[in-house]
Amino acid sequence: MAEVFRIDRRDFLGVVGSAAGGLILGVHLPLPAAPARETGEFKPNVFITVEPDDRVVMYTPRPEMGQGSRTGLKMIVADELEVPWDSIEIRMALAGPREVWGSMTAGGSTSIRLFFGPLGDAAAAAREMLVAAAAQRWGVPAGDCTAQLGRVLHEGSGRSLRYGELTDDAARQPVPAHPRRKEHSQFRYIGKERPRVDTPEKVDGSAIYGLDFRRPGMKFAVVKRPPVIGGSLKGWDDADTKTVRGVRQVVRITAGVAVVAENTWAALKGMNRLKIDWEQGPNAGLSSAAIAAQLERDGQAEPLVAEETNNARQVFATAARKISAVYECPFLSHSPLEPINATAEVNGDSADVWVPTQAPQGALMTAAQALRAPVANIRVHTLYSGGGFGRRLENDWVADAVEVSRAIGAPVQIMWTREEDTTHGRYRPISRHQMEAAFDASGRWVGWRHRVIAHSNQFASDPERGRTQLDRGALSGAMGLAYKWPASLIEWRMSNTPLNCAAYRSVYAQQNCFATEAFLDEIAHELKRDPLELRLELLGGSDPRQAALLRRVADEIGWGRRPPEGHGLGLAVTYCFGGRAAHAVEASVDRSGKIRVHRVETAIDCGLAVFPDGVRQQAEGGVVMAMTGAIYSQITVANGQVQQRTFSDYPLVGMDEAPQVNVHIMDGGDPIGGVGEPPIPPLAPALSNAIFAATGQRLRRMPFGKVAV
Amino acid sequence: MPSYTITVNQKRHTVDVDEDTPLVWVLRDTLGLTGTKYGCGVGECGSCTVVVNGSLARSCLVQISAANGAVIQTIEGLSRDRSHPVQQAWIAEQVPQCGWCQSGQILAAVDLLKAHAQPTDAEIDAAMSGYLCRCGTQQRIRRAIHRAAGGAGAVGSAGEVHHG
């Protein structure tokens, strides 16, 4: 249960840094990272203010990177506060400590599902306080008064007051412990069609993203990190760099070197002319072939058992027949279209940082460490991100900006080029999936085995623990599934690499879902069973919501019909990040071996869809992003260096390949689930299954590339 | 010191920059028109697209010396108030997610509609495939182009588009 607080104006100023009047409420989310009011001070995560001029300002801790949650959060407040849509302005809060704000991180598909309860409670509490204030002024029971679009009405007398006329009195009312929430049938905005709050400024060029931010006197810098993973900077010769007009300084930073100039072009040109001497470090011989061999070797080593049911090891030991297959997933780069950037202005031992980030608190910590100053001295202003997908959770680049600004004594914006972004990403981990199915003498399927061999995000810096402990995140989508396997053995073997890896939209769920849902298709084929029927049977009564999604996409795609010559149908389902999604795909392979996706039917169940069009956007976009990953994307390494540079060697699915995606939202009930990530995992297996149906070829290794025909 | 004159969104500017400065940085850094986005710097993504003397150009590949005297339109110059039919269609179809690529997408769509008042899906594919979108807004871009062409409703949200 969230706690809602009345906020003293002085406290509010201290945390938000701007003035407000009237009624100010804060809400404290019951997050593990944000312990309750131990010290008796206010520890709200979100603020809602109702000002005397009727304006409502909502300070949100959650960044907007394109996922649309800002619009969904506004719907929650507008509905429960019962105000006109346009009266609410949303402002991004300054990054603050976790003890105050809880998690400000836009990750894990959490923004709506985590905030629906507490944010709605805060808005509903404010509404009740406004109603109570009006009732008091009129000397009537509060129960005779209602709130409607920014006014309180007294039905008996026909009197009404604007919220703005009531703010001071409302601020003196007790904060209701259990404010009454609207019934779903009373929703004015939630679950309804509404345009996004950020669309207008994204169609006329006026939206200010990180790279668009400007400060008076600001310099522009580009940075370069060691080309070899784990390498370091020895030194440089900047004689040619200094001849570039506009170049001001070359600065050594912890991560490498920065060229500072009066404009971006001078910085880029100066960097191109900089003769840099790099120390190659221990990974100069690293190659993708060696990494694949390591994963293969680790696949033969003794794994940790993550899950075993029905005495599976015994089942496999005594099986009459087994089939096996290896599925492989490469490193991926997030490649958001806005390159990595940050602006910093250091003044002595304090700093302001303006950054497009998914994790403002991470940026705060990184900046404080870079400046060796307390977090209280740092102000992090979060700007729009031109995409994130997990890359902007890391904040590794924030230190670049702080270090350069400190060195030159001026505000500076650092930018990574596309090449720098592609070659110095925090990659989606590589993984190998050894799948096995056991059958008894009568041909009955009796065992399921999935051994996950992967680079571990959790234990990358602590491999000793990783040898004895499961990385449960890395097993998402492999263990604990709703499928009732006849007997199951899920195994884990860490296989760390020198690459910097991190979360990529849906994290490990997609690799594990790919292996699971495609190998399940192999078993169906082996058993001569319909893949849909087999899935429904395995789901049994354990998750009717996934079963409903599968049935829906099967109906929509026309499962069971005979597709046009050369076309095939495939489907897959997932439950991850609290949400469920299924895809049915119709695909073919053309004469050149190119995969064509003709249509995707998508069903998503996130419980109540607060912002339905936002859900559709995430599903449509998730399909395209996952298609790019399935068909094209891979980061490879040679001589210790990432080989891909730009979009010519790290291509994205374009308009001519993007399929029609029809999204069906199915509300299977509480609780509200994640939306951003669930549409990713089932796409690659549904596509692999469709290509098998079309051609008889089983695609087990991503990227699929061209298919031999 | 080299000096170049360009007319951007009907306003004349004289800029003192190196002759090899790509137009994208003149627009963004010198003139403060940040609606034009940098995405790759090598002409592969289309985010920096502007109109130079009536034709689409990737401003990361156009050196200022080649643009001297040119008449340039950027996203900021498409309309004063988002009233251009393509902007209106983009709003109606709720196209943008992160939005970084959309300035280029919109200007490319405007150009397409000049050449083909009622573009087919194949014409949309041909004209728009070089404009990358990482968020995956392609099907909404397609719908918005049809809508701007006056074909709103021709392709409904659940309608099937056959192409490829």
Chai-1 contact restraints between the chains, C-beta under 6 A:
chainA,res_idxA,chainB,res_idxB,connection_type,confidence,min_distance_angstrom,max_distance_angstrom,comment,restraint_id
A,M65,B,C98,contact,1.0,0.0,6.0,A-B,restraint_1
A,G66,B,Q97,contact,1.0,0.0,6.0,A-B,restraint_2
A,G66,B,C98,contact,1.0,0.0,6.0,A-B,restraint_3
A,G66,B,C135,contact,1.0,0.0,6.0,A-B,restraint_4
A,P195,B,Q94,contact,1.0,0.0,6.0,A-B,restraint_5
A,T199,B,I91,contact,1.0,0.0,6.0,A-B,restraint_6
A,T199,B,P96,contact,1.0,0.0,6.0,A-B,restraint_7
A,P200,B,R82,contact,1.0,0.0,6.0,A-B,restraint_8
A,K202,B,P96,contact,1.0,0.0,6.0,A-B,restraint_9
A,K202,B,G99,contact,1.0,0.0,6.0,A-B,restraint_10
A,K202,B,Q102,contact,1.0,0.0,6.0,A-B,restraint_11
A,V203,B,R82,contact,1.0,0.0,6.0,A-B,restraint_12
A,V203,B,Q87,contact,1.0,0.0,6.0,A-B,restraint_13
A,V203,B,W90,contact,1.0,0.0,6.0,A-B,restraint_14
A,D204,B,R82,contact,1.0,0.0,6.0,A-B,restraint_15
A,G205,B,G35,contact,1.0,0.0,6.0,A-B,restraint_16
A,G205,B,I75,contact,1.0,0.0,6.0,A-B,restraint_17
A,G205,B,E76,contact,1.0,0.0,6.0,A-B,restraint_18
A,G205,B,S103,contact,1.0,0.0,6.0,A-B,restraint_19
A,A207,B,G99,contact,1.0,0.0,6.0,A-B,restraint_20
A,D212,B,T34,contact,1.0,0.0,6.0,A-B,restraint_21
A,R245,B,D18,contact,1.0,0.0,6.0,A-B,restraint_22
A,N263,B,W25,contact,1.0,0.0,6.0,A-B,restraint_23
A,N263,B,D29,contact,1.0,0.0,6.0,A-B,restraint_24
A,T264,B,W25,contact,1.0,0.0,6.0,A-B,restraint_25
A,T264,B,D29,contact,1.0,0.0,6.0,A-B,restraint_26
A,W265,B,T21,contact,1.0,0.0,6.0,A-B,restraint_27
A,W265,B,W25,contact,1.0,0.0,6.0,A-B,restraint_28
A,P336,B,R134,contact,1.0,0.0,6.0,A-B,restraint_29
A,L337,B,G39,contact,1.0,0.0,6.0,A-B,restraint_30
A,L337,B,S47,contact,1.0,0.0,6.0,A-B,restraint_31
A,L337,B,W100,contact,1.0,0.0,6.0,A-B,restraint_32
A,L337,B,C101,contact,1.0,0.0,6.0,A-B,restraint_33
A,L337,B,R134,contact,1.0,0.0,6.0,A-B,restraint_34
A,E338,B,W100,contact,1.0,0.0,6.0,A-B,restraint_35
A,G386,B,C98,contact,1.0,0.0,6.0,A-B,restraint_36
A,G386,B,W100,contact,1.0,0.0,6.0,A-B,restraint_37
A,G387,B,C98,contact,1.0,0.0,6.0,A-B,restraint_38
A,G387,B,R134,contact,1.0,0.0,6.0,A-B,restraint_39
A,R418,B,C40,contact,1.0,0.0,6.0,A-B,restraint_40
A,R418,B,G41,contact,1.0,0.0,6.0,A-B,restraint_41
A,R596,B,G164,contact,1.0,0.0,6.0,A-B,restraint_42
A,D613,B,Q94,contact,1.0,0.0,6.0,A-B,restraint_43
A,Q617,B,Q97,contact,1.0,0.0,6.0,A-B,restraint_44
A,E620,B,G136,contact,1.0,0.0,6.0,A-B,restraint_45
A,E620,B,Q139,contact,1.0,0.0,6.0,A-B,restraint_46
A,G621,B,Q97,contact,1.0,0.0,6.0,A-B,restraint_47
A,G621,B,C135,contact,1.0,0.0,6.0,A-B,restraint_48
A,G621,B,G136,contact,1.0,0.0,6.0,A-B,restraint_49
A,V624,B,G136,contact,1.0,0.0,6.0,A-B,restraint_50
A,M625,B,G136,contact,1.0,0.0,6.0,A-B,restraint_51
A,T646,B,C40,contact,1.0,0.0,6.0,A-B,restraint_52
A,T646,B,V42,contact,1.0,0.0,6.0,A-B,restraint_53
A,T646,B,E44,contact,1.0,0.0,6.0,A-B,restraint_54
A,F647,B,C40,contact,1.0,0.0,6.0,A-B,restraint_55
A,F647,B,E44,contact,1.0,0.0,6.0,A-B,restraint_56
A,F647,B,C45,contact,1.0,0.0,6.0,A-B,restraint_57
A,S648,B,E44,contact,1.0,0.0,6.0,A-B,restraint_58
A,L652,B,L132,contact,1.0,0.0,6.0,A-B,restraint_59
A,G654,B,S129,contact,1.0,0.0,6.0,A-B,restraint_60
A,M655,B,D125,contact,1.0,0.0,6.0,A-B,restraint_61
A,M655,B,M128,contact,1.0,0.0,6.0,A-B,restraint_62
A,M655,B,S129,contact,1.0,0.0,6.0,A-B,restraint_63
A,M655,B,Q138,contact,1.0,0.0,6.0,A-B,restraint_64
A,D656,B,D125,contact,1.0,0.0,6.0,A-B,restraint_65
A,D656,B,S129,contact,1.0,0.0,6.0,A-B,restraint_66
A,A658,B,Q138,contact,1.0,0.0,6.0,A-B,restraint_67
A,Q660,B,E160,contact,1.0,0.0,6.0,A-B,restraint_68
A,Q660,B,V161,contact,1.0,0.0,6.0,A-B,restraint_69
A,N662,B,A158,contact,1.0,0.0,6.0,A-B,restraint_70
